[in-house]
Amino acid sequence: MGTDTVQSEAADEAAGRRREQRGWYFYDWACSVYSTSVLTVFLGPYLTSVAKEAADADGFVHPLGIPVRAGSFFAYSVSLSVIVAVLIMPLVGAAADRTGRKKPLLGIAAYVGATATAGMFFLEGDRYLLGGLLLVVANAAQSVSMMLYNSYLPQIAPVEERDAVSSRGWAFGYAAGSLVLVVNLVLYTAHDSFGISEGMAVRICLASAGLWWGAFTLVPLRRLRDRRAGTEEAVAKEATATSPGLRQLAATVRDMRRHPLTLAFLLAYLVYNDGIQTVISQASVYGSEELGLDQSTLIGAVLLVQVLAVAGALGMGRLARVYGAKRTILGSLVAWTVTLAAGYFLPAGAPVWFFVLAAGIGLVLGGSQALSRSLFSHLVPPGKEAEYFSAYEMSDRGMSWLGPLLFGITYQLTGSYRDAIISLVIFFVLGFALLARVPVGRAIREAGNPVPERI
């Protein structure tokens, strides 16, 4: 009877864990549409066109009196968003760990971002400052929400399941992005049939991403569970969670210095993921401005990326079981470098070659991100998940700052998007070198976690 009770409890626990995992997947399903439709496809070219409408005779806009080339405004706005996120994420992450109240904080961040995205419907004419403001708010909010979302991974997936669960989450996100992009493509290409202008079609696509984000966030908010801190030490520390963001960031970094190998992996990740996210956020600008491709071609290419990224995420998850997550990530960085270098030589006005490039990106995109997330989760000391993932998230899902800044500066100095795109190769080469030096098995042990059979 005792054995039956234990088995029943174990079965109930496994069923509850699977239910929570399925709810967790749905947040990727909810917010990835923002990353795909807004950040990757529509907002870059559209906000750039709005900024150009407001530009002076020399092609410059002047936010707060600062001369900025209109073609660089979007990249600078993405960069500014991470500065805001840097101030907020460590504060929210520390509060989540010390109070155990991740779910309400996730809900607040998600709905702030969804509301800002829905507000992009009003971006028209020369309202480039409104577009920049909404982009900064939405990006920062998504960054905070993804930090909280990622920090659930060590709590809902045991060691042996983590790569697979992380990969399924990314696959859910890319599947949602593909589905919504199909609808966007129909609306955008047939906007005359619907009796609306091209600009109105873009604004509807932008706003609908916010509505999708808000609607499907209800699923994880119902299924994920808060794990209350509940200890006297946690209650005592809770007061420090209200420290200013920079002070909390400094405290997080000081704590991470006690785990130098975790910090070494994070440094490698921040470098190569900066390159990944900049490619994602600037690819549509490169395609439209440098290669002269129309919006329908860009949407089709991004749709191809989304479809192949589903297979790529699941396929690289299987490769990680055979070769280990670290080796699989290193292989993906080689593929990124080759793909990006090839992108420099793409001929203008040749959509076929742009689709070939998109296929290469899609096959490595989801897997490199999913395995990086699951590998980092092994390196986080227990009880510090949200706080450490706040540092991790600073360079994730289009929130990177150095890459867009370098991209924008390179374009501002040279006037060439080809020079801007090739400047990003350094992120992948340096990231590979830094990751190769990290002994991840020892790093996991020193973080106080069990080492998987293959890592």
TORKOL-4160 file (C-alpha; in steps of 0.2 Angstrom, whole numbers, padded with zeros to 4 digits, m for minus):
455
<pt num="1" X="0000" Y="0000" Z="0000"/>
<pt num="2" X="0014" Y="0012" Z="0004"/>
<pt num="3" X="0023" Y="0008" Z="m0012"/>
<pt num="4" X="0006" Y="0011" Z="m0022"/>
<pt num="5" X="0005" Y="0028" Z="m0013"/>
<pt num="6" X="0022" Y="0033" Z="m0017"/>
<pt num="7" X="0020" Y="0028" Z="m0035"/>
<pt num="8" X="0003" Y="0037" Z="m0036"/>
<pt num="9" X="0011" Y="0053" Z="m0029"/>
<pt num="10" X="0025" Y="0052" Z="m0041"/>
<pt num="11" X="0013" Y="0050" Z="m0055"/>
<pt num="12" X="0003" Y="0065" Z="m0049"/>
<pt num="13" X="0019" Y="0075" Z="m0048"/>
<pt num="14" X="0024" Y="0070" Z="m0066"/>
<pt num="15" X="0007" Y="0075" Z="m0072"/>
<pt num="16" X="0007" Y="0092" Z="m0063"/>
<pt num="17" X="0025" Y="0095" Z="m0070"/>
<pt num="18" X="0019" Y="0091" Z="m0088"/>
<pt num="19" X="0004" Y="0102" Z="m0086"/>
<pt num="20" X="0015" Y="0116" Z="m0080"/>
<pt num="21" X="0027" Y="0113" Z="m0094"/>
<pt num="22" X="0013" Y="0115" Z="m0107"/>
<pt num="23" X="0008" Y="0131" Z="m0099"/>
<pt num="24" X="0026" Y="0137" Z="m0100"/>
<pt num="25" X="0027" Y="0133" Z="m0118"/>
<pt num="26" X="0012" Y="0145" Z="m0122"/>
<pt num="27" X="0021" Y="0160" Z="m0116"/>
<pt num="28" X="0033" Y="0158" Z="m0130"/>
<pt num="29" X="0018" Y="0155" Z="m0141"/>
<pt num="30" X="0011" Y="0172" Z="m0135"/>
<pt num="31" X="0026" Y="0184" Z="m0136"/>
<pt num="32" X="0036" Y="0177" Z="m0150"/>
<pt num="33" X="0024" Y="0185" Z="m0162"/>
<pt num="34" X="0030" Y="0201" Z="m0156"/>
<pt num="35" X="0048" Y="0196" Z="m0160"/>
<pt num="36" X="0043" Y="0190" Z="m0177"/>
<pt num="37" X="0030" Y="0201" Z="m0184"/>
<pt num="38" X="0035" Y="0217" Z="m0175"/>
<pt num="39" X="0054" Y="0217" Z="m0172"/>
<pt num="40" X="0060" Y="0207" Z="m0186"/>
<pt num="41" X="0048" Y="0211" Z="m0201"/>
<pt num="42" X="0037" Y="0226" Z="m0200"/>
<pt num="43" X="0043" Y="0239" Z="m0187"/>
<pt num="44" X="0061" Y="0241" Z="m0194"/>
<pt num="45" X="0057" Y="0246" Z="m0212"/>
<pt num="46" X="0041" Y="0255" Z="m0206"/>
<pt num="47" X="0049" Y="0265" Z="m0192"/>
<pt num="48" X="0063" Y="0269" Z="m0204"/>
<pt num="49" X="0051" Y="0276" Z="m0217"/>
<pt num="50" X="0042" Y="0286" Z="m0204"/>
<pt num="51" X="0059" Y="0293" Z="m0198"/>
<pt num="52" X="0063" Y="0298" Z="m0216"/>
<pt num="53" X="0047" Y="0307" Z="m0217"/>
<pt num="54" X="0051" Y="0318" Z="m0203"/>
<pt num="55" X="0070" Y="0320" Z="m0208"/>
<pt num="56" X="0077" Y="0336" Z="m0214"/>
<pt num="57" X="0085" Y="0339" Z="m0231"/>
<pt num="58" X="0101" Y="0330" Z="m0225"/>
<pt num="59" X="0092" Y="0314" Z="m0220"/>
<pt num="60" X="0093" Y="0318" Z="m0201"/>
<pt num="61" X="0080" Y="0318" Z="m0187"/>
<pt num="62" X="0083" Y="0327" Z="m0171"/>
<pt num="63" X="0076" Y="0318" Z="m0156"/>
<pt num="64" X="0080" Y="0329" Z="m0141"/>
<pt num="65" X="0091" Y="0340" Z="m0152"/>
<pt num="66" X="0103" Y="0326" Z="m0156"/>
<pt num="67" X="0106" Y="0323" Z="m0175"/>
<pt num="68" X="0103" Y="0305" Z="m0180"/>
<pt num="69" X="0103" Y="0298" Z="m0198"/>
<pt num="70" X="0085" Y="0292" Z="m0201"/>
<pt num="71" X="0091" Y="0275" Z="m0206"/>
<pt num="72" X="0100" Y="0273" Z="m0189"/>
<pt num="73" X="0085" Y="0278" Z="m0178"/>
<pt num="74" X="0077" Y="0260" Z="m0177"/>
<pt num="75" X="0094" Y="0253" Z="m0172"/>
<pt num="76" X="0097" Y="0266" Z="m0159"/>
<pt num="77" X="0080" Y="0263" Z="m0152"/>
<pt num="78" X="0083" Y="0245" Z="m0150"/>
<pt num="79" X="0099" Y="0249" Z="m0141"/>
<pt num="80" X="0091" Y="0262" Z="m0130"/>
<pt num="81" X="0078" Y="0248" Z="m0125"/>
<pt num="82" X="0091" Y="0237" Z="m0117"/>
<pt num="83" X="0098" Y="0252" Z="m0106"/>
<pt num="84" X="0080" Y="0253" Z="m0099"/>
<pt num="85" X="0080" Y="0234" Z="m0097"/>
<pt num="86" X="0097" Y="0234" Z="m0088"/>
<pt num="87" X="0089" Y="0246" Z="m0075"/>
<pt num="88" X="0074" Y="0236" Z="m0072"/>
<pt num="89" X="0078" Y="0217" Z="m0074"/>
<pt num="90" X="0090" Y="0215" Z="m0060"/>
<pt num="91" X="0077" Y="0223" Z="m0048"/>
<pt num="92" X="0063" Y="0213" Z="m0054"/>
<pt num="93" X="0073" Y="0197" Z="m0054"/>
<pt num="94" X="0079" Y="0199" Z="m0037"/>
<pt num="95" X="0062" Y="0203" Z="m0031"/>
<pt num="96" X="0055" Y="0187" Z="m0040"/>
<pt num="97" X="0068" Y="0176" Z="m0031"/>
<pt num="98" X="0066" Y="0183" Z="m0014"/>
<pt num="99" X="0047" Y="0184" Z="m0014"/>
<pt num="100" X="0043" Y="0169" Z="m0025"/>
<pt num="101" X="0030" Y="0180" Z="m0034"/>
<pt num="102" X="0036" Y="0177" Z="m0052"/>
<pt num="103" X="0019" Y="0175" Z="m0059"/>
<pt num="104" X="0011" Y="0192" Z="m0056"/>
<pt num="105" X="0027" Y="0201" Z="m0061"/>
<pt num="106" X="0027" Y="0191" Z="m0077"/>
<pt num="107" X="0009" Y="0196" Z="m0080"/>
<pt num="108" X="0013" Y="0215" Z="m0077"/>
<pt num="109" X="0028" Y="0214" Z="m0089"/>
<pt num="110" X="0018" Y="0205" Z="m0102"/>
<pt num="111" X="0003" Y="0216" Z="m0102"/>
<pt num="112" X="0014" Y="0232" Z="m0102"/>
<pt num="113" X="0023" Y="0225" Z="m0118"/>
<pt num="114" X="0007" Y="0220" Z="m0126"/>
<pt num="115" X="m0001" Y="0237" Z="m0123"/>
<pt num="116" X="0013" Y="0246" Z="m0130"/>
<pt num="117" X="0013" Y="0235" Z="m0146"/>
<pt num="118" X="m0005" Y="0237" Z="m0148"/>
<pt num="119" X="m0002" Y="0256" Z="m0147"/>
<pt num="120" X="0009" Y="0255" Z="m0163"/>
<pt num="121" X="m0008" Y="0256" Z="m0173"/>
<pt num="122" X="m0006" Y="0275" Z="m0170"/>
<pt num="123" X="0011" Y="0276" Z="m0178"/>
<pt num="124" X="0009" Y="0285" Z="m0194"/>
<pt num="125" X="0014" Y="0301" Z="m0203"/>
<pt num="126" X="0030" Y="0308" Z="m0195"/>
<pt num="127" X="0027" Y="0301" Z="m0178"/>
<pt num="128" X="0044" Y="0293" Z="m0177"/>
<pt num="129" X="0046" Y="0298" Z="m0158"/>
<pt num="130" X="0030" Y="0289" Z="m0154"/>
<pt num="131" X="0037" Y="0274" Z="m0163"/>
<pt num="132" X="0053" Y="0275" Z="m0154"/>
<pt num="133" X="0045" Y="0277" Z="m0137"/>
<pt num="134" X="0033" Y="0262" Z="m0140"/>
<pt num="135" X="0048" Y="0251" Z="m0146"/>
<pt num="136" X="0058" Y="0255" Z="m0131"/>
<pt num="137" X="0043" Y="0251" Z="m0119"/>
<pt num="138" X="0038" Y="0235" Z="m0128"/>
<pt num="139" X="0056" Y="0229" Z="m0130"/>
<pt num="140" X="0060" Y="0232" Z="m0111"/>
<pt num="141" X="0044" Y="0224" Z="m0106"/>
<pt num="142" X="0047" Y="0209" Z="m0116"/>
<pt num="143" X="0065" Y="0207" Z="m0109"/>
<pt num="144" X="0058" Y="0208" Z="m0091"/>
<pt num="145" X="0045" Y="0195" Z="m0095"/>
<pt num="146" X="0056" Y="0183" Z="m0104"/>
<pt num="147" X="0069" Y="0184" Z="m0090"/>
<pt num="148" X="0055" Y="0178" Z="m0078"/>
<pt num="149" X="0049" Y="0165" Z="m0090"/>
<pt num="150" X="0066" Y="0158" Z="m0093"/>
<pt num="151" X="0069" Y="0157" Z="m0074"/>
<pt num="152" X="0055" Y="0144" Z="m0073"/>
<pt num="153" X="0065" Y="0132" Z="m0083"/>
<pt num="154" X="0075" Y="0124" Z="m0069"/>
<pt num="155" X="0059" Y="0123" Z="m0058"/>
<pt num="156" X="0048" Y="0114" Z="m0070"/>
<pt num="157" X="0061" Y="0103" Z="m0079"/>
<pt num="158" X="0073" Y="0090" Z="m0071"/>
<pt num="159" X="0090" Y="0089" Z="m0077"/>
<pt num="160" X="0087" Y="0075" Z="m0090"/>
<pt num="161" X="0072" Y="0084" Z="m0098"/>
<pt num="162" X="0079" Y="0102" Z="m0099"/>
<pt num="163" X="0086" Y="0103" Z="m0116"/>
<pt num="164" X="0070" Y="0095" Z="m0123"/>
<pt num="165" X="0059" Y="0106" Z="m0114"/>
<pt num="166" X="0069" Y="0122" Z="m0119"/>
<pt num="167" X="0069" Y="0116" Z="m0137"/>
<pt num="168" X="0050" Y="0113" Z="m0137"/>
<pt num="169" X="0047" Y="0131" Z="m0130"/>
<pt num="170" X="0057" Y="0139" Z="m0144"/>
<pt num="171" X="0048" Y="0127" Z="m0157"/>
<pt num="172" X="0031" Y="0133" Z="m0150"/>
<pt num="173" X="0037" Y="0151" Z="m0152"/>
<pt num="174" X="0042" Y="0149" Z="m0170"/>
<pt num="175" X="0026" Y="0139" Z="m0174"/>
<pt num="176" X="0016" Y="0154" Z="m0168"/>
<pt num="177" X="0027" Y="0166" Z="m0178"/>
<pt num="178" X="0024" Y="0156" Z="m0194"/>
<pt num="179" X="0005" Y="0155" Z="m0191"/>
<pt num="180" X="0003" Y="0174" Z="m0188"/>
<pt num="181" X="0015" Y="0179" Z="m0202"/>
<pt num="182" X="0005" Y="0169" Z="m0215"/>
<pt num="183" X="m0010" Y="0180" Z="m0210"/>
<pt num="184" X="0001" Y="0195" Z="m0210"/>
<pt num="185" X="0007" Y="0191" Z="m0228"/>
<pt num="186" X="m0011" Y="0189" Z="m0234"/>
<pt num="187" X="m0017" Y="0205" Z="m0226"/>
<pt num="188" X="m0001" Y="0215" Z="m0232"/>
<pt num="189" X="m0001" Y="0208" Z="m0250"/>
<pt num="190" X="m0020" Y="0210" Z="m0253"/>
<pt num="191" X="m0022" Y="0226" Z="m0244"/>
<pt num="192" X="m0031" Y="0234" Z="m0259"/>
<pt num="193" X="m0043" Y="0220" Z="m0259"/>
<pt num="194" X="m0048" Y="0224" Z="m0241"/>
<pt num="195" X="m0050" Y="0242" Z="m0245"/>
<pt num="196" X="m0035" Y="0248" Z="m0234"/>
<pt num="197" X="m0019" Y="0256" Z="m0238"/>
<pt num="198" X="m0002" Y="0248" Z="m0236"/>
<pt num="199" X="0002" Y="0259" Z="m0221"/>
<pt num="200" X="m0014" Y="0254" Z="m0213"/>
<pt num="201" X="m0010" Y="0235" Z="m0216"/>
<pt num="202" X="0006" Y="0237" Z="m0208"/>
<pt num="203" X="m0001" Y="0246" Z="m0193"/>
<pt num="204" X="m0015" Y="0232" Z="m0191"/>
<pt num="205" X="m0001" Y="0219" Z="m0191"/>
<pt num="206" X="0009" Y="0228" Z="m0178"/>
<pt num="207" X="m0006" Y="0230" Z="m0167"/>
<pt num="208" X="m0013" Y="0212" Z="m0169"/>
<pt num="209" X="0004" Y="0206" Z="m0162"/>
<pt num="210" X="0000" Y="0215" Z="m0146"/>
<pt num="211" X="m0017" Y="0208" Z="m0145"/>
<pt num="212" X="m0011" Y="0190" Z="m0148"/>
<pt num="213" X="0003" Y="0193" Z="m0135"/>
<pt num="214" X="m0010" Y="0198" Z="m0122"/>
<pt num="215" X="m0023" Y="0185" Z="m0126"/>
<pt num="216" X="m0012" Y="0170" Z="m0125"/>
<pt num="217" X="m0002" Y="0176" Z="m0109"/>
<pt num="218" X="m0018" Y="0170" Z="m0100"/>
<pt num="219" X="m0013" Y="0152" Z="m0103"/>
<pt num="220" X="0004" Y="0152" Z="m0093"/>
<pt num="221" X="m0004" Y="0164" Z="m0080"/>
<pt num="222" X="m0016" Y="0150" Z="m0076"/>
<pt num="223" X="m0004" Y="0135" Z="m0077"/>
<pt num="224" X="0012" Y="0141" Z="m0069"/>
<pt num="225" X="0014" Y="0140" Z="m0051"/>
<pt num="226" X="0022" Y="0152" Z="m0039"/>
<pt num="227" X="0035" Y="0145" Z="m0027"/>
<pt num="228" X="0035" Y="0156" Z="m0012"/>
<pt num="229" X="0052" Y="0159" Z="m0004"/>
<pt num="230" X="0044" Y="0157" Z="0013"/>
<pt num="231" X="0060" Y="0158" Z="0024"/>
<pt num="232" X="0065" Y="0171" Z="0036"/>
<pt num="233" X="0081" Y="0175" Z="0027"/>
<pt num="234" X="0071" Y="0178" Z="0011"/>
<pt num="235" X="0059" Y="0189" Z="0020"/>
<pt num="236" X="0073" Y="0199" Z="0027"/>
<pt num="237" X="0081" Y="0201" Z="0010"/>
<pt num="238" X="0065" Y="0206" Z="0002"/>
<pt num="239" X="0068" Y="0224" Z="0007"/>
<pt num="240" X="0084" Y="0225" Z="m0003"/>
<pt num="241" X="0074" Y="0220" Z="m0018"/>
<pt num="242" X="0068" Y="0238" Z="m0019"/>
<pt num="243" X="0086" Y="0244" Z="m0022"/>
<pt num="244" X="0089" Y="0255" Z="m0038"/>
<pt num="245" X="0092" Y="0244" Z="m0053"/>
<pt num="246" X="0110" Y="0248" Z="m0055"/>
<pt num="247" X="0114" Y="0244" Z="m0037"/>
<pt num="248" X="0104" Y="0228" Z="m0039"/>
<pt num="249" X="0114" Y="0224" Z="m0055"/>
<pt num="250" X="0130" Y="0227" Z="m0046"/>
<pt num="251" X="0125" Y="0215" Z="m0032"/>
<pt num="252" X="0120" Y="0202" Z="m0044"/>
<pt num="253" X="0137" Y="0204" Z="m0053"/>
<pt num="254" X="0146" Y="0203" Z="m0036"/>
<pt num="255" X="0137" Y="0187" Z="m0032"/>
<pt num="256" X="0141" Y="0180" Z="m0049"/>
<pt num="257" X="0159" Y="0183" Z="m0046"/>
<pt num="258" X="0158" Y="0169" Z="m0034"/>
<pt num="259" X="0154" Y="0158" Z="m0049"/>
<pt num="260" X="0167" Y="0163" Z="m0061"/>
<pt num="261" X="0164" Y="0149" Z="m0074"/>
<pt num="262" X="0145" Y="0154" Z="m0074"/>
<pt num="263" X="0151" Y="0171" Z="m0077"/>
<pt num="264" X="0163" Y="0165" Z="m0091"/>
<pt num="265" X="0148" Y="0156" Z="m0100"/>
<pt num="266" X="0137" Y="0171" Z="m0098"/>
<pt num="267" X="0150" Y="0182" Z="m0106"/>
<pt num="268" X="0152" Y="0171" Z="m0121"/>
<pt num="269" X="0133" Y="0170" Z="m0123"/>
<pt num="270" X="0131" Y="0189" Z="m0122"/>
<pt num="271" X="0144" Y="0191" Z="m0136"/>
<pt num="272" X="0137" Y="0178" Z="m0148"/>
<pt num="273" X="0119" Y="0181" Z="m0144"/>
<pt num="274" X="0122" Y="0200" Z="m0147"/>
<pt num="275" X="0126" Y="0195" Z="m0165"/>
<pt num="276" X="0111" Y="0184" Z="m0167"/>
<pt num="277" X="0099" Y="0197" Z="m0160"/>
<pt num="278" X="0106" Y="0210" Z="m0171"/>
<pt num="279" X="0104" Y="0200" Z="m0187"/>
<pt num="280" X="0086" Y="0196" Z="m0182"/>
<pt num="281" X="0082" Y="0214" Z="m0179"/>
<pt num="282" X="0091" Y="0222" Z="m0193"/>
<pt num="283" X="0089" Y="0209" Z="m0207"/>
<pt num="284" X="0073" Y="0217" Z="m0214"/>
<pt num="285" X="0081" Y="0234" Z="m0214"/>
<pt num="286" X="0096" Y="0226" Z="m0224"/>
<pt num="287" X="0084" Y="0217" Z="m0236"/>
<pt num="288" X="0074" Y="0233" Z="m0239"/>
<pt num="289" X="0087" Y="0246" Z="m0239"/>
<pt num="290" X="0102" Y="0238" Z="m0246"/>
<pt num="291" X="0095" Y="0224" Z="m0257"/>
<pt num="292" X="0080" Y="0233" Z="m0263"/>
<pt num="293" X="0068" Y="0219" Z="m0259"/>
<pt num="294" X="0049" Y="0222" Z="m0256"/>
<pt num="295" X="0040" Y="0219" Z="m0240"/>
<pt num="296" X="0031" Y="0204" Z="m0247"/>
<pt num="297" X="0048" Y="0196" Z="m0250"/>
<pt num="298" X="0054" Y="0200" Z="m0233"/>
<pt num="299" X="0039" Y="0193" Z="m0225"/>
<pt num="300" X="0041" Y="0177" Z="m0235"/>
<pt num="301" X="0059" Y="0175" Z="m0230"/>
<pt num="302" X="0055" Y="0178" Z="m0212"/>
<pt num="303" X="0041" Y="0165" Z="m0213"/>
<pt num="304" X="0054" Y="0153" Z="m0220"/>
<pt num="305" X="0065" Y="0156" Z="m0206"/>
<pt num="306" X="0051" Y="0153" Z="m0193"/>
<pt num="307" X="0046" Y="0136" Z="m0201"/>
<pt num="308" X="0064" Y="0130" Z="m0202"/>
<pt num="309" X="0068" Y="0136" Z="m0185"/>
<pt num="310" X="0054" Y="0124" Z="m0178"/>
<pt num="311" X="0063" Y="0109" Z="m0186"/>
<pt num="312" X="0080" Y="0117" Z="m0181"/>
<pt num="313" X="0076" Y="0119" Z="m0163"/>
<pt num="314" X="0070" Y="0101" Z="m0161"/>
<pt num="315" X="0084" Y="0094" Z="m0172"/>
<pt num="316" X="0098" Y="0102" Z="m0163"/>
<pt num="317" X="0089" Y="0097" Z="m0146"/>
<pt num="318" X="0092" Y="0079" Z="m0153"/>
<pt num="319" X="0110" Y="0082" Z="m0158"/>
<pt num="320" X="0113" Y="0089" Z="m0140"/>
<pt num="321" X="0108" Y="0072" Z="m0133"/>
<pt num="322" X="0122" Y="0064" Z="m0144"/>
<pt num="323" X="0136" Y="0077" Z="m0144"/>
<pt num="324" X="0131" Y="0088" Z="m0129"/>
<pt num="325" X="0124" Y="0105" Z="m0129"/>
<pt num="326" X="0141" Y="0114" Z="m0129"/>
<pt num="327" X="0148" Y="0106" Z="m0144"/>
<pt num="328" X="0131" Y="0108" Z="m0153"/>
<pt num="329" X="0131" Y="0127" Z="m0149"/>
<pt num="330" X="0149" Y="0129" Z="m0155"/>
<pt num="331" X="0144" Y="0120" Z="m0172"/>
<pt num="332" X="0130" Y="0132" Z="m0174"/>
<pt num="333" X="0141" Y="0147" Z="m0171"/>
<pt num="334" X="0152" Y="0141" Z="m0186"/>
<pt num="335" X="0136" Y="0140" Z="m0196"/>
<pt num="336" X="0131" Y="0158" Z="m0191"/>
<pt num="337" X="0148" Y="0165" Z="m0196"/>
<pt num="338" X="0148" Y="0157" Z="m0213"/>
<pt num="339" X="0130" Y="0162" Z="m0216"/>
<pt num="340" X="0133" Y="0180" Z="m0211"/>
<pt num="341" X="0149" Y="0182" Z="m0222"/>
<pt num="342" X="0139" Y="0175" Z="m0237"/>
<pt num="343" X="0125" Y="0188" Z="m0233"/>
<pt num="344" X="0138" Y="0202" Z="m0237"/>
<pt num="345" X="0139" Y="0196" Z="m0255"/>
<pt num="346" X="0121" Y="0194" Z="m0259"/>
<pt num="347" X="0116" Y="0203" Z="m0275"/>
<pt num="348" X="0103" Y="0217" Z="m0274"/>
<pt num="349" X="0086" Y="0213" Z="m0281"/>
<pt num="350" X="0089" Y="0194" Z="m0280"/>
<pt num="351" X="0076" Y="0187" Z="m0269"/>
<pt num="352" X="0081" Y="0169" Z="m0272"/>
<pt num="353" X="0098" Y="0171" Z="m0264"/>
<pt num="354" X="0090" Y="0180" Z="m0249"/>
<pt num="355" X="0078" Y="0165" Z="m0247"/>
<pt num="356" X="0094" Y="0154" Z="m0247"/>
<pt num="357" X="0102" Y="0165" Z="m0233"/>
<pt num="358" X="0085" Y="0164" Z="m0223"/>
<pt num="359" X="0085" Y="0145" Z="m0224"/>
<pt num="360" X="0103" Y="0144" Z="m0217"/>
<pt num="361" X="0098" Y="0156" Z="m0203"/>
<pt num="362" X="0082" Y="0146" Z="m0199"/>
<pt num="363" X="0091" Y="0130" Z="m0197"/>
<pt num="364" X="0103" Y="0136" Z="m0183"/>
<pt num="365" X="0092" Y="0150" Z="m0175"/>
<pt num="366" X="0081" Y="0141" Z="m0164"/>
<pt num="367" X="0093" Y="0127" Z="m0158"/>
<pt num="368" X="0107" Y="0139" Z="m0154"/>
<pt num="369" X="0095" Y="0149" Z="m0143"/>
<pt num="370" X="0086" Y="0135" Z="m0135"/>
<pt num="371" X="0102" Y="0125" Z="m0130"/>
<pt num="372" X="0110" Y="0141" Z="m0124"/>
<pt num="373" X="0095" Y="0144" Z="m0112"/>
<pt num="374" X="0095" Y="0126" Z="m0106"/>
<pt num="375" X="0114" Y="0125" Z="m0103"/>
<pt num="376" X="0114" Y="0141" Z="m0093"/>
<pt num="377" X="0100" Y="0135" Z="m0082"/>
<pt num="378" X="0112" Y="0121" Z="m0076"/>
<pt num="379" X="0125" Y="0135" Z="m0071"/>
<pt num="380" X="0113" Y="0145" Z="m0060"/>
<pt num="381" X="0114" Y="0142" Z="m0041"/>
<pt num="382" X="0098" Y="0136" Z="m0034"/>
<pt num="383" X="0087" Y="0150" Z="m0028"/>
<pt num="384" X="0095" Y="0163" Z="m0039"/>
<pt num="385" X="0086" Y="0158" Z="m0055"/>
<pt num="386" X="0077" Y="0175" Z="m0059"/>
<pt num="387" X="0091" Y="0185" Z="m0053"/>
<pt num="388" X="0104" Y="0176" Z="m0064"/>
<pt num="389" X="0092" Y="0175" Z="m0079"/>
<pt num="390" X="0090" Y="0194" Z="m0078"/>
<pt num="391" X="0109" Y="0195" Z="m0083"/>
<pt num="392" X="0106" Y="0182" Z="m0096"/>
<pt num="393" X="0091" Y="0191" Z="m0104"/>
<pt num="394" X="0100" Y="0207" Z="m0106"/>
<pt num="395" X="0106" Y="0201" Z="m0123"/>
<pt num="396" X="0092" Y="0190" Z="m0128"/>
<pt num="397" X="0078" Y="0191" Z="m0141"/>
<pt num="398" X="0082" Y="0207" Z="m0149"/>
<pt num="399" X="0087" Y="0216" Z="m0133"/>
<pt num="400" X="0105" Y="0217" Z="m0136"/>
<pt num="401" X="0113" Y="0234" Z="m0137"/>
<pt num="402" X="0131" Y="0233" Z="m0143"/>
<pt num="403" X="0126" Y="0224" Z="m0159"/>
<pt num="404" X="0113" Y="0237" Z="m0165"/>
<pt num="405" X="0124" Y="0251" Z="m0159"/>
<pt num="406" X="0139" Y="0245" Z="m0169"/>
<pt num="407" X="0127" Y="0242" Z="m0184"/>
<pt num="408" X="0120" Y="0259" Z="m0183"/>
<pt num="409" X="0137" Y="0268" Z="m0181"/>
<pt num="410" X="0144" Y="0258" Z="m0195"/>
<pt num="411" X="0130" Y="0263" Z="m0206"/>
<pt num="412" X="0131" Y="0281" Z="m0200"/>
<pt num="413" X="0149" Y="0282" Z="m0204"/>
<pt num="414" X="0149" Y="0272" Z="m0221"/>
<pt num="415" X="0132" Y="0274" Z="m0227"/>
<pt num="416" X="0132" Y="0256" Z="m0232"/>
<pt num="417" X="0122" Y="0242" Z="m0224"/>
<pt num="418" X="0134" Y="0229" Z="m0232"/>
<pt num="419" X="0148" Y="0236" Z="m0221"/>
<pt num="420" X="0136" Y="0236" Z="m0206"/>
<pt num="421" X="0131" Y="0218" Z="m0208"/>
<pt num="422" X="0148" Y="0211" Z="m0210"/>
<pt num="423" X="0154" Y="0221" Z="m0195"/>
<pt num="424" X="0144" Y="0208" Z="m0185"/>
<pt num="425" X="0155" Y="0193" Z="m0189"/>
<pt num="426" X="0166" Y="0198" Z="m0174"/>
<pt num="427" X="0152" Y="0193" Z="m0162"/>
<pt num="428" X="0152" Y="0175" Z="m0168"/>
<pt num="429" X="0170" Y="0173" Z="m0169"/>
<pt num="430" X="0174" Y="0180" Z="m0152"/>
<pt num="431" X="0159" Y="0171" Z="m0144"/>
<pt num="432" X="0165" Y="0154" Z="m0151"/>
<pt num="433" X="0182" Y="0157" Z="m0144"/>
<pt num="434" X="0175" Y="0162" Z="m0127"/>
<pt num="435" X="0163" Y="0147" Z="m0126"/>
<pt num="436" X="0176" Y="0135" Z="m0131"/>
<pt num="437" X="0186" Y="0139" Z="m0116"/>
<pt num="438" X="0172" Y="0136" Z="m0103"/>
<pt num="439" X="0173" Y="0119" Z="m0094"/>
<pt num="440" X="0154" Y="0117" Z="m0092"/>
<pt num="441" X="0155" Y="0101" Z="m0082"/>
<pt num="442" X="0165" Y="0109" Z="m0068"/>
<pt num="443" X="0155" Y="0125" Z="m0069"/>
<pt num="444" X="0139" Y="0115" Z="m0066"/>
<pt num="445" X="0147" Y="0106" Z="m0051"/>
<pt num="446" X="0153" Y="0123" Z="m0044"/>
<pt num="447" X="0136" Y="0130" Z="m0045"/>
<pt num="448" X="0129" Y="0116" Z="m0034"/>
<pt num="449" X="0119" Y="0107" Z="m0047"/>
<pt num="450" X="0119" Y="0089" Z="m0053"/>
<pt num="451" X="0129" Y="0086" Z="m0070"/>
<pt num="452" X="0119" Y="0078" Z="m0084"/>
<pt num="453" X="0126" Y="0063" Z="m0092"/>
<pt num="454" X="0130" Y="0072" Z="m0108"/>
<pt num="455" X="0133" Y="0091" Z="m0108"/>
